[in-house]
Structures are given as C-alpha cells and as structure tokens.
Amino acid sequence: MPLLKVEDDVDVTRRQLLWAGGALGVTALLAACGGGGDAKSTGATGGASAKPRKGGTLRVGALGRASAITRDPHGTQANESDYLIISLVYDTLAVPGGKPNTVPRLAASWKASEDLKTWRFTLAKGATFHDGSPVTAADVVFSLKRLRATPSGASRLPGIQAANITADGDDTVVLVSDYANAELPLLTRLTTFVVPDGTADKDIAKAPGTGPFKLDWFRGGNARLVRNDDWYGGDVYLDAIEVKIFESPQAMANALLAGQIDLASNAGAVAARTAETRSDIQRVRRPNDMAMPIVMRTADGPFADPKVREALRLAVDRKAMVEQVLSGYGSVANDILGTGDPAYAKSIPQRARDLAKAKQLLKEAGFDTSRTYEILTTEDIAGLAESATLFATQVREAGVKVKVVKQESAVFWDKTWLKGDLYTTYWGTNDSVVFFASKTMVSDSGQNEAGWKDTAFDAAYEKAIGTAGTAERTARLGDMQQIEYDSSGYLLWGMADGVDLAAAKVRGLPTLPGYGRVQLEKAWLAS
C-alpha cells in the first residue's frame, strides 16, 4: 500500500485493506462473516454449530509504517492498521456484501428517482455516536461534504457536487448526481465515515464515531478499542480489540507464531505456506482479494500502440505467474478489473500465452526490440516486485528486453504512479466493474493509471451506470469489459488471494475480500 502522499483514496482500496476490499464486507448487516475458503479456515470462520460467546480481547496485527499514521477518517489511510481502526470506530453508509455486493450500514435503505439522478438514503434507527448523541442527516451531510472537500473527494463521490448533498429532515440524506447513476450506493462504501456535524479539523482525531467499537487509546499506530454496547447494528462479541502495527508481513506472522497476537491480517502467501505445517494456526483465505495489474501507458510512449500492448499480454504465462509469484494463493485473470462483480464477463475468452502471435504483433507495430525498457515497481506488498521480475523474464522470450527498477514507496507514488510507461500497481476492491471504470478508466477519471482515453468505453460506461434493469445492465457492463479487454492499458495477469492467519481460538472472521476483512464486529474467541 502506498505509504506516501497520494491525492486519492486509492491507498485504501489498494492494500485493502483491510480495502479491500473491495476491497475488502459484511452483510445485511453482516452475513458476510462465515464460511472459509481454505482447508484450515473453518475454525476461524466458525462452524455451523458454533455458538458465539461474548468476552475476551482479540490482538490483531496489521501492516503499516509510523511515518504514514493518520487519524483522519476522511484523509488518505495508507496504513492497513489505521484503516482497520477507523473502520471499527466509524461507520460508512453502506458496506461491501456478498450478494448483492452493496448492503446497508449506517444507511438502512436507499431509493432512487426514476431518472436515477436523485437518491434518498434513510438512516438506521437507533444509530448514535459514542457520546450518546443521535446520528442525524445533518451529521451525514457534513461528513460527506467534508469528504468531498478533500483533494480526492471528487473521485470518492464522482458526479456529486457538494451543493447537491442535502438533508431532508433528521433521518434522510439526499444525493443528486450530475448524471443518471444506478451504482451510486456502491460509491458510499469504503470511506463515507460519519462524524458529528461541525467537527473542526483540529478535533477530528477525537471525534466520536458510530461504529461497533470505541477508541480506548492510541499510541504510535497501536490502539485499543472497546465494545460499543449501544451499537445499532446488533451484538458485538469481543470485549476489546487491540491493534498492533507491523512494518512487514514476516514480522507480523512471526508474532502470531510466537503467541504475541491472535490474528495476522493480510499475512500473504509466503506466511500462509509457512503456516501450513502448523496445526494450531488457521488460514482464512479470501479469493479475489487483490488485483495486481501491470500498467502500460496508452497516451504516449513505447506502449501507446494497441498491438504492442496486446503482444505483451500474449507474452505472459499467467499460470506460471500465479504459481510462482503467489505461491498458488491466487487465480489467473483476464485483463479485466472487477473479477468479483456478479456481472463479470466470464464469456470473454481467457487469454493464453502465444509467443508467435506476440512476435508478429510487435513486428507489425514496428516495436524497437533493440532497446531495453524499464518496468518500475515497489516492494509495498508481497509479490509485487517479484511479478515484475517474472514478467521481464517471460516477455524476453517474445524479444522484449525489460529491466526491473525498484523504487522506494514515496518516490514511486509521487514520480511514477499515473505517469510511468510501464509499472506495477495493485487494487483491493474487486467486486465492481463500475468501480474500476469510474476510478481508473473513463477518460476524465482521477486515477487514470494508463492515461487511457476511449470514447467508446466512455459511452458504454455512461450507458451502464444509467441502467437499472439487471439483464440490460449486465449486457452493457459486458460491452464495457469487452472494450477494456481489447484495448485498455492493463495487463491483469492474476488475482491474489487474501490470507489471514489466526490462532485456534479465533472465530467468526469475515471472509469477503478487500474492505470486507476489516469488519471484525462478529469475531469472537472460543474458550
């Protein structure tokens, strides 16, 4: 995760966190917690006969760096540890779910006008701040406008101007979009944290939240949260959660193995492999947790020709990438972001390696194979730099010479991201094709990583978000994905699984990818 200054909530959705997605969950509220995806995850998620019990303190390890700590719920949370804390203290209007992928939270329900421009969100009954004061529509309006005023606010609430965020009475918030948007509730997930109306910036770190836990203390990135017995969302089982910040997955996993923490959040594939021999350690595996695309700049430079981009996609051995980079903890992808979307276009043929076709396309494009090109990467997450190295090895077989250049996190996100010709990136919210289109692919998106501008894609996007009917919407989303598959600047070779490691006593952990994993309100400890 970018441990730096980026003008966007991309940091959150990337590492995801905790993102995820995203990327990383919940239910209606909270059916998202249950069932594991790994042979040793049943204890952590709780079996069908397991009965939750109250009590105990869950000690959680989460990744982060002291230099990137933030307490602002509307700022850029570059640390998973910060995002975990903020997500348990403050509630968003909606949260990721299974089916559907957006479910209620602080907003109990929502309804759109016929033209899909005006949306009315009704707040959950009984919702209060931690100081006992009721949550009102004015608090939500203030919070959304504060969010909208941040450098990344326009991308967090695209199409919603501050003047068009209003209250209708005490329990209804009205959002008016500049254009028809059937996906607007999805945009209220992840970062629409609510604080009391009028909270000054200097007091934001002390602002009471509405979430399932209250902040007891915070020191140097570590924190203790205690149960909010008055939470409107239902029972919370743990007495407390203690969050400890770790700078590396290895250090965090070692702390778990030594019994110093109970849960290593997003420990990664290497740690998961190590834990396979430990019968006392559970693995909670979340498929489709993180997209790890390679970005090829389309606006200009050596990869602007669509034939060159197609050649590089065909030069990659995706199965080998998943097996070697992700240690098998992942799945092959097909150059389309949003693999967890119910409308993901599985009918589009899976790209396979074809070196002969790749060489032919490079020749047709007049690509200079005498040059050596650079792929820029970081070591922000496990496997990222390794993916660049294996990519360079594989495309060499098609005649393309690539040198891997590792950059420090701050340098990469300041100098390379959104600007580079060829670089790695990562995202942790993968349950929405529209999310990625709005964030990274429409011509005027705030994080257009490849500098891609395609009028046909823009038109398909506008049609898709303006369509409410399931069948027609799916068809239009399919049109978007076909264009993305054919000509975007993304080479998405695989999806990394999210892997949490937990002590044997931990139960009820969430299993949704991305933002879903920070939803620990239904976790509990067996006696």
C-alpha positions in Angstrom: 0.0 0.0 0.0 1.3 3.4 -0.8 2.9 4.7 2.3 3.1 8.1 1.0 1.1 11.0 0.0 -1.3 10.4 -2.8 -4.2 12.6 -3.8 -6.7 9.8 -3.6 -8.4 7.1 -1.7 -6.5 4.6 -3.9 -4.4 3.8 -0.9 -7.3 2.5 0.9 -8.8 0.5 -1.9 -5.4 -0.9 -2.9 -3.9 -2.7 0.0 -7.1 -3.3 1.2 -7.3 -3.4 3.1 -8.2 -4.4 5.2 -9.8 -2.3 1.1 -10.2 -4.1 0.4 -11.9 -5.0 -0.5 -13.0 -4.5 -2.1 -11.7 -4.1 -1.4 -12.2 -5.8 1.2 -17.5 -6.9 3.7 -20.3 -7.5 5.7 -23.8 -8.5 5.4 -27.1 -7.1 5.8 -25.9 -6.3 8.1 -23.4 -8.8 8.4 -23.9 -12.0 6.7 -20.6 -11.6 5.2 -18.9 -13.3 8.1 -18.9 -17.0 7.7 -17.5 -19.9 5.7 -13.9 -20.2 4.9 -12.1 -20.7 1.7 -9.2 -22.8 3.0 -9.0 -26.3 4.5 -7.9 -24.9 7.8 -10.2 -21.9 8.0 -13.3 -23.4 9.4 -12.4 -22.7 13.0 -11.6 -19.1 12.3 -14.9 -18.5 10.5 -16.9 -20.6 12.8 -18.7 -23.8 12.0 -22.4 -24.1 11.6 -22.8 -25.4 15.1 -20.5 -22.9 16.7 -22.3 -20.5 19.1 -20.7 -17.1 19.6 -19.8 -16.1 23.1 -19.1 -12.7 24.5 -15.8 -11.7 26.1 -12.1 -11.5 25.5 -9.6 -9.3 23.7 -8.6 -10.0 20.2 -5.0 -9.0 19.5 -4.7 -8.1 15.8 -1.6 -7.4 13.8 -1.9 -5.1 10.8 0.6 -3.6 8.4 1.7 0.0 8.4 4.5 2.4 9.0 4.9 5.0 11.7 5.7 7.7 9.1 2.2 7.2 7.4 0.0 7.2 10.5 -3.3 9.2 10.2 -6.3 9.7 12.5 -8.5 11.5 9.9 -11.3 9.3 8.7 -11.6 11.4 5.5 -7.9 11.5 4.8 -5.7 9.0 3.0 -5.3 5.9 5.1 -2.1 4.5 3.7 -1.7 2.1 6.6 -3.9 -1.0 7.0 -3.6 -0.5 10.7 -5.1 2.9 10.5 -7.9 1.8 8.2 -8.7 -1.1 10.5 -9.0 1.2 13.5 -11.0 3.8 11.7 -13.4 1.3 10.1 -14.2 -0.2 13.5 -14.8 3.2 15.2 -16.6 5.0 12.3 -19.4 3.6 10.1 -20.0 4.2 6.4 -23.4 4.5 4.8 -23.1 1.1 3.1 -20.6 -1.7 3.1 -19.5 -4.5 0.7 -21.6 -7.6 0.8 -21.7 -11.0 -0.9 -24.9 -10.9 -3.0 -25.7 -8.1 -3.5 -22.2 -6.6 -3.3 -23.5 -3.4 -1.5 -25.5 -3.7 1.6 -26.8 -1.3 4.3 -24.9 0.0 7.3 -25.5 3.5 8.7 -28.0 3.9 5.9 -30.7 1.4 6.5 -32.1 1.8 3.0 -32.0 3.9 -0.2 -34.2 4.7 -3.1 -33.6 6.3 -6.5 -35.8 8.6 -8.6 -37.0 7.4 -11.9 -34.2 9.2 -13.7 -31.6 7.6 -11.4 -30.1 11.0 -10.5 -31.7 11.6 -7.1 -31.0 9.1 -4.3 -32.6 9.2 -0.8 -30.8 7.4 2.0 -32.7 6.7 5.2 -30.6 6.4 8.3 -30.7 3.3 10.6 -33.0 3.7 13.5 -31.3 4.0 16.9 -27.9 5.0 15.5 -25.9 7.1 18.0 -22.4 8.4 18.3 -20.2 7.0 21.1 -21.0 10.1 23.2 -24.7 9.1 23.2 -25.9 11.8 20.8 -28.2 10.6 17.9 -26.9 10.5 14.4 -28.8 12.9 12.2 -28.9 13.6 8.5 -27.1 16.9 9.2 -24.1 14.8 10.5 -24.0 12.8 7.4 -24.3 15.8 5.1 -21.4 17.5 7.0 -19.3 14.4 6.7 -19.9 13.8 3.0 -19.2 17.5 2.3 -16.0 17.3 4.3 -15.0 14.2 2.4 -15.9 15.9 -0.9 -13.7 18.9 0.0 -10.5 16.7 0.3 -8.1 16.5 -2.6 -9.5 13.1 -3.5 -13.2 13.9 -2.8 -14.3 14.3 -6.4 -13.1 10.7 -7.1 -14.7 9.3 -4.0 -18.1 10.8 -4.8 -17.9 11.2 -8.6 -20.8 13.2 -10.1 -21.9 14.5 -6.7 -21.3 18.2 -6.1 -21.2 19.5 -2.5 -24.2 21.7 -3.1 -26.2 18.6 -4.1 -25.7 16.8 -0.7 -28.6 17.8 1.5 -30.7 16.7 4.5 -34.5 16.1 4.3 -35.5 16.1 8.0 -33.4 14.3 10.6 -33.2 10.9 9.1 -32.9 11.3 5.3 -29.9 12.3 3.2 -30.5 13.3 -0.4 -27.7 13.0 -3.0 -28.3 14.4 -6.5 -25.9 13.2 -9.2 -24.9 15.2 -12.3 -25.9 12.1 -14.4 -28.1 9.0 -14.1 -26.2 6.6 -11.8 -27.7 3.2 -10.9 -24.5 2.4 -9.0 -24.5 5.4 -6.6 -25.0 3.3 -3.4 -21.8 1.4 -4.2 -19.9 4.7 -4.0 -21.0 5.2 -0.4 -18.9 2.2 0.7 -15.3 2.4 1.9 -14.8 6.0 3.0 -18.1 7.7 3.8 -17.2 7.7 7.5 -19.6 9.8 9.6 -18.6 12.3 12.3 -20.7 14.9 14.2 -21.8 18.0 12.3 -19.4 20.8 12.8 -16.4 18.8 13.9 -13.3 21.1 13.5 -10.3 19.7 11.7 -8.1 20.1 14.8 -10.6 17.9 16.7 -11.1 15.2 14.1 -8.9 12.6 15.8 -11.1 12.9 18.9 -14.4 12.9 17.1 -16.8 10.2 18.4 -17.8 7.5 15.9 -20.9 5.4 15.4 -19.1 2.0 15.0 -19.1 -1.3 16.9 -16.0 -0.3 18.9 -14.9 2.8 20.8 -11.4 4.1 20.9 -9.8 3.5 24.3 -6.3 4.7 23.5 -4.0 5.3 20.5 -0.2 5.3 20.8 2.2 5.3 17.9 -0.1 3.5 15.5 -1.1 0.9 18.1 -4.6 1.1 19.6 -7.1 -0.5 22.0 -10.8 -0.5 21.1 -13.6 -1.4 23.4 -17.0 -2.8 22.6 -19.8 -0.3 21.9 -22.7 -1.9 23.7 -25.1 0.6 22.2 -24.2 -0.2 18.6 -27.3 -0.1 16.4 -26.0 -2.9 14.2 -26.5 -5.8 16.6 -24.4 -7.9 19.0 -20.7 -7.3 19.3 -19.0 -10.2 21.0 -15.5 -9.1 21.8 -14.8 -7.0 24.9 -11.9 -5.3 23.1 -9.6 -5.4 20.0 -6.0 -4.4 20.4 -4.3 -3.4 17.1 -0.5 -3.6 16.8 1.2 -2.1 13.8 3.9 -4.1 11.9 6.1 -2.9 9.0 6.4 -6.3 7.3 4.2 -9.4 6.9 7.1 -11.5 8.1 7.4 -9.8 11.4 3.6 -9.9 11.9 3.5 -13.7 11.1 6.4 -14.3 13.5 4.5 -12.5 16.2 1.5 -14.8 15.6 3.6 -17.9 15.7 5.1 -16.7 19.0 1.7 -16.1 20.5 2.1 -12.4 20.7 -1.0 -11.7 18.6 -4.1 -13.7 17.7 -4.7 -12.6 14.2 -2.3 -11.6 11.4 -4.3 -9.6 9.0 -3.4 -10.0 5.3 -0.3 -12.0 6.1 0.3 -13.1 2.5 1.1 -16.3 0.6 4.6 -16.9 1.9 3.4 -16.7 5.5 0.5 -18.9 4.6 2.8 -21.6 3.2 4.9 -21.5 6.3 1.8 -21.9 8.5 0.6 -25.0 6.5 2.5 -27.3 8.8 1.2 -25.7 12.0 -2.0 -27.4 13.2 -2.5 -24.6 15.8 -2.7 -21.9 13.1 -5.8 -21.3 11.0 -5.8 -19.9 7.5 -8.7 -17.8 6.3 -8.4 -17.5 2.5 -10.3 -14.8 0.6 -10.3 -15.4 -3.2 -10.3 -12.3 -5.5 -8.8 -10.2 -2.7 -6.3 -8.1 -4.7 -5.7 -7.3 -8.3 -2.1 -7.0 -9.3 -2.0 -5.5 -12.8 0.9 -4.3 -14.9 0.1 -0.8 -16.3 1.1 0.1 -19.9 0.8 3.8 -20.7 -1.5 4.3 -23.7 -1.4 8.1 -24.1 2.1 8.2 -25.4 5.5 6.4 -25.2 6.6 2.9 -26.4 3.3 1.1 -25.4 0.9 3.5 -27.0 0.3 1.2 -29.9 -2.6 -1.3 -29.1 -0.7 -4.0 -31.0 2.3 -3.7 -28.6 0.0 -3.9 -25.5 -1.7 -7.0 -27.0 1.7 -8.5 -27.7 2.8 -8.1 -24.1 -0.4 -9.6 -22.8 0.1 -12.6 -25.1 3.7 -13.0 -24.0 2.8 -13.6 -20.3 2.4 -17.1 -18.9 -0.4 -16.3 -16.4 -0.5 -19.7 -14.7 3.2 -19.6 -14.0 2.8 -16.1 -12.6 0.2 -17.3 -10.1 2.1 -20.3 -9.1 5.5 -18.6 -8.7 4.6 -15.1 -7.6 1.6 -16.0 -5.4 2.7 -19.5 -4.4 -0.6 -20.7 -5.8 -2.6 -18.5 -3.5 -4.4 -16.8 -6.3 -6.1 -17.3 -9.7 -5.5 -16.5 -13.3 -7.0 -13.2 -14.5 -8.0 -12.0 -17.9 -7.1 -8.3 -18.2 -10.4 -7.1 -16.8 -10.6 -5.4 -13.4 -13.6 -6.2 -11.2 -13.4 -10.0 -11.2 -15.7 -10.4 -8.3 -18.6 -8.5 -9.8 -21.7 -10.7 -10.4 -21.7 -9.2 -13.9 -18.1 -10.1 -14.6 -18.0 -11.2 -18.3 -16.9 -14.8 -18.0 -17.9 -15.3 -21.6 -14.9 -13.4 -22.9 -12.3 -16.0 -23.9 -9.4 -16.3 -21.5 -6.1 -15.0 -23.0 -3.5 -17.7 -23.3 0.2 -17.4 -24.0 1.0 -17.1 -27.7 4.6 -16.1 -28.3 4.4 -16.5 -32.1 1.4 -14.0 -32.2 3.2 -11.7 -29.8 6.3 -11.5 -32.0 4.1 -11.0 -35.1 2.3 -8.0 -33.5 5.5 -6.4 -32.3 6.8 -6.7 -35.9 3.7 -5.2 -37.3 3.9 -2.3 -34.8 7.5 -1.6 -35.7 8.4 -2.0 -32.0 12.1 -1.4 -31.2 13.3 -4.7 -29.8 16.9 -3.5 -29.6 16.0 -1.2 -26.7 15.8 -2.1 -23.1 12.7 -0.9 -21.4 12.1 -0.4 -17.7 9.3 -1.7 -15.5 9.0 0.3 -12.3 7.8 -1.4 -9.1 7.9 -1.2 -5.3 8.0 -3.7 -2.5 4.9 -2.3 -0.9 3.1 -5.7 -0.9 4.4 -9.2 -1.1 4.8 -10.4 -4.7 4.7 -7.0 -6.4 8.4 -6.8 -7.2 8.5 -10.5 -7.9 5.7 -10.1 -10.5 7.8 -7.5 -12.3 10.8 -9.8 -12.4 8.9 -12.8 -13.7 7.2 -10.6 -16.3 10.5 -9.4 -17.6 11.8 -12.9 -17.9 8.7 -14.1 -19.8 8.5 -11.2 -22.3 12.1 -11.7 -23.1 11.0 -14.9 -24.9 9.0 -12.6 -27.2 12.0 -10.5 -27.9 11.2 -7.6 -25.5 14.0 -6.7 -23.1 12.8 -5.3 -19.8 14.8 -4.1 -16.8 13.2 -4.2 -13.3 13.7 -1.0 -11.4 12.6 -1.0 -7.7 11.7 2.4 -6.2 11.1 3.5 -2.7 7.4 3.8 -1.9 7.3 7.6 -1.7 9.2 8.0 -4.9 7.1 5.5 -6.8 3.7 7.0 -5.9 5.0 10.6 -6.4 7.0 10.2 -9.5 5.8 7.0 -11.3 2.2 6.3 -10.5 -0.1 7.8 -13.2 2.9 8.9 -15.2 5.1 5.9 -15.9 5.3 4.0 -19.2 5.4 0.5 -17.6 4.8 -0.2 -13.9 3.1 -2.4 -11.4 0.2 -1.4 -9.3 -2.4 -3.1 -7.1 -6.0 -2.7 -6.0 -8.0 -4.5 -3.3 -11.6 -3.7 -4.3 -12.5 -6.3 -6.9 -16.3 -6.7 -6.7 -17.3 -4.0 -9.1 -16.5 -3.4 -12.8 -18.1 0.1 -12.5 -15.8 1.0 -9.6 -12.7 0.4 -11.6 -14.2 2.1 -14.7 -15.0 5.2 -12.7 -11.7 5.3 -10.8 -9.2 4.3 -13.4 -10.5 4.1 -17.0 -13.0 6.7 -18.1 -11.2 9.5 -19.8 -11.6 12.0 -17.0 -11.1 9.6 -14.1 -8.9 10.9 -11.3 -6.6 7.9 -11.3 -6.4 7.0 -14.9 -3.3 4.9 -14.4 -2.6 4.2 -18.1 -3.7 7.6 -19.5 -6.3 5.7 -21.5 -9.0 7.7 -23.3 -11.5 5.7 -25.3 -14.8 7.4 -26.4 -16.5 4.0 -27.0 -15.6 2.9 -23.5 -16.8 6.2 -22.0 -20.1 5.9 -23.8 -20.5 2.3 -22.7 -19.8 3.3 -19.1 -22.4 6.1 -19.2 -25.0 3.6 -20.6 -24.1 1.0 -17.9 -24.4 3.3 -14.9 -27.6 4.7 -16.2 -29.2 1.3 -16.5 -31.1 -0.3 -13.5 -32.6 -3.4 -15.1 -30.4 -6.5 -14.3 -30.4 -8.1 -17.8 -29.8 -4.9 -19.7 -27.3 -3.6 -17.1 -25.3 -6.9 -17.4 -25.2 -6.6 -21.2 -23.9 -3.0 -21.1 -21.3 -4.0 -18.5 -20.3 -6.7 -20.9 -19.8 -4.1 -23.6 -17.5 -2.2 -21.2 -15.5 -5.2 -20.4 -15.0 -6.2 -24.0 -13.5 -2.8 -24.8 -11.3 -3.0 -21.7 -10.2 -6.5 -22.7 -9.4 -5.4 -26.2 -7.5 -2.1 -25.8 -7.0 -0.8 -22.2 -3.6 -0.2 -20.7 -4.0 -3.0 -18.2 -2.3 -6.4 -18.2 -4.0 -8.1 -15.3 -2.3 -11.5 -15.1 -3.8 -12.7 -11.8 -5.8 -12.1 -8.6 -4.1 -12.7 -5.3 -6.0 -14.4 -2.5 -6.2 -12.6 0.8 -4.8 -14.7 3.6 -5.3 -14.1 7.3 -3.6 -16.3 9.8 -5.3 -16.8 13.2 -4.8 -18.6 16.4 -7.0 -21.7 17.0 -9.4 -19.9 19.4 -10.4 -17.2 16.9 -13.9 -17.5 15.4 -16.2 -15.5 13.2 -13.7 -13.8 11.0 -15.0 -12.2 7.8 -14.2 -13.9 4.5 -15.2 -11.3 1.9 -12.2 -9.8 0.0 -10.9 -6.3 0.2 -12.6 -4.0 2.7 -14.6 -6.9 4.0 -11.8 -8.1 6.1 -11.8 -5.1 8.4 -15.3 -6.0 9.6 -14.5 -7.7 12.8 -17.6 -6.9 14.8 -18.8 -10.6 14.6 -15.4 -12.1 15.6 -15.3 -13.9 18.9 -13.0 -16.1 20.9 -13.6 -19.7 21.9 -13.0 -20.6 25.5 
